[in-house]
Amino acid sequence: MVTLSKLYTKTGDSGMTRLGDMSQVPKTSARIAAYGCVDELNSVIGLARASGAEHDDVLARVQNDLFDLGADLCVPQVDGEEERLRVQPQQVLFLEQQIDDLTQDLAPLRSFILPGGRLPAAWLHLARTVCRRAERATWLLAEQEQVGEPVLLYLNRLSDLLFAMARAANDGGEADVLWKPGEGADDA
């Protein structure tokens, strides 16, 4: 259990911050950027849930998993490490199962989809784009330091799940806003 007795510590006033293993890194490090994006993603999912997005139980589990993922990223991996909280392959499998279940009932894709439609769908589309940014930031970290494969797979699958959920929130894709290539090109 985490106990916070004080909301500010002043340890970050010099541009440094502590990781989960108590080592210090600059706030501009790739590791901080990666789990900062994951934190932002979690907040956007919270907005999607607050807007009435369907599958609240799945989104609640995803939010909890994202805290696990942030905890994984905030402690650098080292060979022979003691037991740490790390994202597990079964968490990725859960996402894949949810995607498979959702996509069975979606209308076929006939065009690229513009982010929007109903409010919950719009929030889920925003979550999807933030998830893609978190994934890119985590891959950048993985180019510099060891990152567990389940972390990378989780973020990739999550963006797919959020896309499927956005389509489901748009009446199974019937209310999706479709891209119309070149539609405004002749208006000039």
C-alpha positions in Angstrom: 0.0 0.0 0.0 1.2 3.5 -0.9 1.0 6.1 1.8 1.5 9.8 1.0 2.0 12.0 4.0 2.9 15.2 2.0 1.9 16.3 -1.5 5.1 18.3 -2.1 8.6 17.3 -1.3 10.7 20.0 -3.1 13.0 17.3 -4.4 12.0 18.2 -7.9 12.8 21.9 -7.6 16.2 21.5 -9.3 14.9 19.6 -12.3 15.6 16.2 -10.9 13.2 13.5 -9.7 13.4 10.1 -8.0 12.5 6.8 -9.7 10.9 3.9 -7.9 14.4 2.6 -6.9 15.2 6.0 -5.4 17.8 6.8 -8.0 17.7 10.4 -9.4 17.2 11.3 -13.0 16.5 14.6 -14.8 12.8 15.3 -15.3 13.6 15.5 -19.0 14.8 11.9 -19.2 13.2 9.4 -21.6 12.0 7.3 -18.7 10.1 10.2 -17.1 8.6 11.2 -20.5 7.4 7.6 -21.1 5.6 7.2 -17.8 4.4 10.8 -17.9 2.6 10.0 -21.2 1.1 6.8 -19.5 -0.1 9.0 -16.7 -1.7 11.4 -19.2 -3.3 8.5 -21.0 -4.8 7.2 -17.7 -6.3 10.7 -17.1 -7.9 10.8 -20.6 -9.4 7.3 -20.0 -10.8 8.7 -16.8 -12.5 11.4 -18.8 -13.9 8.8 -21.2 -15.3 6.9 -18.3 -16.8 10.1 -16.8 -18.5 10.8 -20.1 -20.4 7.6 -20.0 -18.2 5.3 -22.2 -19.4 1.8 -22.3 -17.4 -1.1 -20.9 -16.6 0.7 -17.7 -15.4 -2.4 -16.1 -12.8 -3.0 -18.8 -11.7 0.7 -18.7 -11.4 0.5 -14.9 -9.1 -2.6 -15.3 -7.1 -0.8 -18.0 -6.6 2.2 -15.6 -5.3 -0.1 -12.9 -3.1 -1.9 -15.4 -1.7 1.5 -16.5 -0.6 2.2 -12.9 1.1 -1.2 -13.0 2.7 -0.1 -16.3 3.9 3.2 -14.8 5.3 1.3 -11.8 7.1 -1.0 -14.2 8.6 2.0 -16.1 9.6 4.0 -13.0 12.0 1.2 -11.8 14.7 0.4 -14.3 15.1 -3.3 -15.1 18.4 -4.9 -14.1 19.5 -8.5 -14.6 18.9 -10.6 -11.5 16.6 -8.0 -10.0 14.5 -8.8 -7.0 10.8 -9.2 -7.4 9.3 -6.0 -8.8 5.9 -5.2 -10.2 6.1 -5.7 -13.9 3.5 -5.9 -16.7 2.7 -9.5 -17.4 1.8 -11.2 -20.7 -1.6 -12.1 -19.4 -2.4 -8.4 -19.2 -1.7 -8.1 -22.9 -3.8 -11.2 -23.5 -6.7 -9.6 -21.7 -6.6 -6.7 -24.1 -6.5 -9.0 -27.1 -9.6 -10.9 -25.8 -11.4 -7.6 -25.4 -10.5 -6.4 -28.9 -11.7 -9.8 -30.4 -15.0 -9.6 -28.5 -15.7 -6.0 -29.5 -14.8 -6.2 -33.2 -17.2 -9.1 -33.8 -20.1 -6.6 -33.5 -18.6 -3.6 -35.3 -19.7 -2.4 -38.8 -17.0 -3.1 -41.4 -14.5 -0.3 -42.0 -15.1 1.4 -45.4 -12.9 4.4 -44.8 -10.5 6.0 -42.3 -12.4 7.4 -39.3 -12.2 10.9 -38.1 -12.0 11.2 -34.3 -15.4 12.2 -33.1 -19.0 11.1 -33.2 -20.6 10.8 -29.8 -18.8 12.3 -26.8 -17.6 9.0 -25.2 -16.2 8.0 -28.7 -14.4 11.3 -29.0 -12.8 10.9 -25.6 -11.8 7.3 -26.5 -10.2 8.5 -29.8 -8.2 11.1 -27.8 -7.2 8.3 -25.4 -6.1 6.3 -28.4 -3.8 9.1 -29.7 -2.3 9.7 -26.3 -1.7 6.0 -26.1 0.2 6.1 -29.4 2.3 8.9 -28.0 3.0 6.9 -24.8 4.0 3.9 -27.0 6.4 6.1 -29.1 7.9 7.5 -25.9 8.3 4.1 -24.4 10.0 2.8 -27.6 12.4 5.8 -27.4 13.2 4.7 -23.9 13.7 1.1 -25.0 16.3 2.3 -27.5 18.3 3.6 -24.6 17.5 1.2 -21.7 15.9 -2.1 -21.0 12.1 -2.2 -21.1 10.1 -5.3 -20.7 8.4 -6.6 -23.9 5.0 -6.8 -22.2 5.0 -3.0 -21.6 5.6 -2.4 -25.3 3.0 -4.9 -26.4 0.4 -3.6 -23.8 0.6 -0.1 -25.2 0.3 -1.3 -28.8 -2.8 -3.4 -28.0 -4.4 -0.8 -25.8 -4.5 1.7 -28.7 -6.3 -0.9 -30.8 -8.7 -1.6 -28.0 -9.4 2.1 -27.6 -10.1 2.4 -31.3 -12.5 -0.6 -31.1 -14.2 1.0 -28.1 -14.6 4.3 -29.8 -16.3 2.6 -32.7 -18.5 0.6 -30.3 -19.4 3.9 -28.6 -20.5 5.2 -32.1 -23.3 2.7 -32.3 -21.0 -0.1 -33.4 -19.5 2.0 -36.1 -22.7 3.2 -37.6 -22.2 6.7 -36.2 -18.5 6.9 -37.1 -17.4 10.1 -38.8 -15.8 8.9 -42.1 -12.9 10.7 -43.8 -13.8 12.0 -47.3 -10.5 12.4 -49.1 -10.2 15.7 -50.9 -13.6 16.9 -49.9 -12.5 20.5 -49.1 -9.9 20.7 -51.8 -12.2 22.3 -54.4 -13.6 25.0 -52.1 -10.7 27.4 -52.7 
